[in-house]
Structure formats: structure tokens, C-alpha cells
């Protein structure tokens, strides 16, 4: 198992849901694909510096640290692409826990 850090921008424009419900859904998506969530950090809703269209002017930023097998990562990334709530995602290998 390797430790990964994912920075997610959740699309709050299309849903009236509470951001906590969106984060819980994201964590369920991670665990459904064979990973375990170690920590979460909600970074709040922030406006985008460059607005591509008027529909997406801001996003809710969430940082998740999770553990999964390296072979399961491509399937997990594909699940993020198919999810309507995830606007952008960046996954990096996290440093070892202190």
C-alpha cells in the first residue's frame, strides 16, 4: 500500500447539497475503489483566478490523504473523471506519516 494525497475541487455550481455531503460522497467513492481514507482537510470554497465560463466561478477545495495499491490508482482516477461532483483532481504520492 502506498500513501497518496489528492487535492480535489468539487463542483458546487450544479448542486444545492451541503459541501459535507459532497465530501462524504467523495470518501465513499475512494473507499469503494479499494482505498482507505487516512485524513481529510476541507479548505473551503474559493473563487477561481481564471474563470473559463460563468457557470464555474468557484469550487470547494478538499485535500484527502488515502492509502491504496499502486495498481488500483488508474481505476480510482477513472472513477474521479466519471463523477459529476469532481471538477478537478490532482493526485501525488504523499510523504511518510510523522
C-alpha positions in Angstrom: 0.0 0.0 0.0 1.2 3.5 -0.8 0.2 6.8 0.6 -1.3 9.3 -1.7 -2.6 12.9 -1.4 -5.4 14.1 -3.5 -6.4 17.7 -4.0 -10.0 17.9 -5.2 -12.0 20.8 -6.5 -15.7 19.9 -6.1 -18.3 21.4 -8.4 -20.8 23.1 -6.2 -22.5 25.1 -9.0 -24.7 22.2 -10.2 -25.9 21.0 -6.8 -27.6 22.6 -3.8 -26.1 19.9 -1.5 -24.2 20.7 1.6 -20.4 20.6 1.0 -20.1 18.0 3.8 -22.4 15.7 1.8 -20.2 16.1 -1.2 -17.1 15.3 0.8 -18.7 12.2 2.3 -19.7 11.1 -1.2 -16.1 11.6 -2.4 -14.8 9.5 0.6 -17.3 6.7 -0.3 -16.0 6.8 -3.9 -12.4 6.4 -2.7 -13.3 3.5 -0.3 -15.4 1.8 -2.9 -12.4 1.5 -5.2 -10.2 -0.3 -2.6 -8.5 2.7 -0.9 -8.7 3.7 2.8 -9.0 7.4 3.7 -6.4 8.4 6.3 -7.2 12.1 6.7 -9.3 14.9 5.2 -8.9 18.6 5.2 -11.6 20.9 4.0 -10.2 24.1 2.5 -13.4 25.9 1.9 -15.0 27.4 -1.2 -12.6 29.6 -3.2 -13.0 31.7 -6.3 -11.0 30.7 -9.4 -8.3 33.1 -10.5 -9.1 32.4 -14.1 -12.8 31.8 -14.9 -13.3 29.6 -18.0 -17.1 30.1 -18.1 -19.7 31.8 -16.0 -21.0 28.5 -14.7 -17.8 27.6 -12.8 -16.5 30.7 -10.9 -15.6 28.9 -7.7 -15.1 25.5 -6.2 -14.9 23.7 -2.9 -11.4 22.5 -2.2 -10.8 19.3 -0.3 -7.5 17.6 0.5 -7.7 13.8 1.1 -4.8 11.5 2.2 -5.5 7.9 1.4 -3.8 4.6 1.1 -4.2 2.2 -1.9 -2.3 -0.2 -4.0 -0.4 1.4 -7.0 -2.3 -0.9 -9.4 -5.6 0.4 -8.2 -4.8 4.0 -8.8 -5.8 4.2 -12.5 -9.2 2.8 -11.8 -9.6 5.3 -9.0 -8.6 8.2 -11.3 -11.1 7.0 -13.9 -13.8 7.0 -11.2 -13.0 10.6 -10.4 -13.3 11.6 -14.1 -16.7 9.9 -14.3 -18.0 11.6 -11.2 -20.0 14.8 -11.8 -19.1 16.3 -8.4 -15.3 16.2 -9.0 -14.4 19.3 -11.1 -10.6 18.8 -11.0 -8.3 16.5 -9.1 -4.5 16.2 -8.6 -3.1 13.1 -7.0 0.5 13.0 -5.8 2.4 10.5 -3.7 2.4 11.7 -0.1 5.4 11.7 2.2 5.6 9.2 5.1 3.5 9.9 8.1 5.3 11.5 11.0 
